[in-house]
C-alpha cells in the first residue's frame, strides 16, 4: 500500500490510499500518525479501498509530508559516503563506524512537503541536499532485538536532509552538533510505502532500488539502496537501545554515495559545480518510493547575537 497526505478541495488535509493514478481519501481529521497509533495501516487501507470519502486524481494534487514525525534520528548507513567526504583530507574512516550506526537527532518541526520550496538557511553560503531513505516506525518497542526489528517498520519514504555545510563545519569544530547546519528543512515524501510493496527487491542489507539526484536537470547523484552498510534492522536495534521508539518516529538511512554536493566538492574541488542557489530545482528519485521536486528560495536574514555573529 501507498499512502499520501494531500490538500483536499474541501479545504483540509486528508490521508489517502494511492490506487494507480487515483487517490481514495479517508475521513476528515484522520492523520497518518493517528492511524499508526491506533488501528494501523491495513485496516485504513481496506476502508479507503472499499468506502472512500472521495476519489481524486493523483496528478495535480498538492501533497504534504505524509506525516508529522514524532522524532527524526538520522544514521550514517552508507560508509562510502563518509569515505568520499574524507577524500580531500585523506582521512581514514574511523573504525568505530564499523561497530555501530552513529546518528544525530534532527528537527521534526522543520519537515516540509515533497514539492514545497526550500529556503536557504540563514547566513549559509554552502547550501546542500542529501539523498536518503526514511523508515517510519509503526510498532512501538524498546531495546528491540535485531531479528525482530523489521516488524516495527510501517513503511518507507524519501528523506532529504537539507544542510548548511559552512554552518555545520563551523559548529562541529566545537565538538557538538550538527545544529543550525541541519535545522532549516527536512523533506519527507512523497508517500509512505509499506514494506510488502518493495519486498521483491530485497538485496543484501536493503533493497536493489536505484537512487538518483538532479540539480536543474543535471544528474549529480546516482547510487543504490542495497549498497548500505548498516541496514534499518541494525539502526532500529541501536537507536532503541535503552529507550523507546514510538509510532511516527523516523529513522534516516544516511546519504547514499554521491548523494550530496559536499561529496563532489571533497572529491574534485576544481571541477565542483557549485552550491545550491535561489532558483535551483532539486529532484530526488528512488525507485518504487517516488520523487521529491523542490525549488530553492532565499532564506530569512539572521538576527545577530550579542557577539555580532
Secondary structure, 3 states (H helix, E strand, C coil): CEEEEEECCCCCEEEEEEECCEEEECCCCCCHHHHHHCCHHHHHHHHHHHCCCEEEECCCCCECCCCCCCEEEEECCCHHHHHHHCCCCCCCCCHHHHCCCCEEECCHHHEECCCCCEECCCCCCCEECEEEEEEEECCCEECCCHHHHHHHEEEEEEEEECEEHHHHHHHHCCCCCCCHHHCCCEEEEEEEECHHHCHHHEECCEECCEEEEEECCEEEEEEEHHHCCCCHHHHHHHHCCCCEECCCEEEECCCCCCCEHHHHHHHCHHHCCCCECCCCEEEEEECCCEEEEEEEECCCCCCCCCCCC
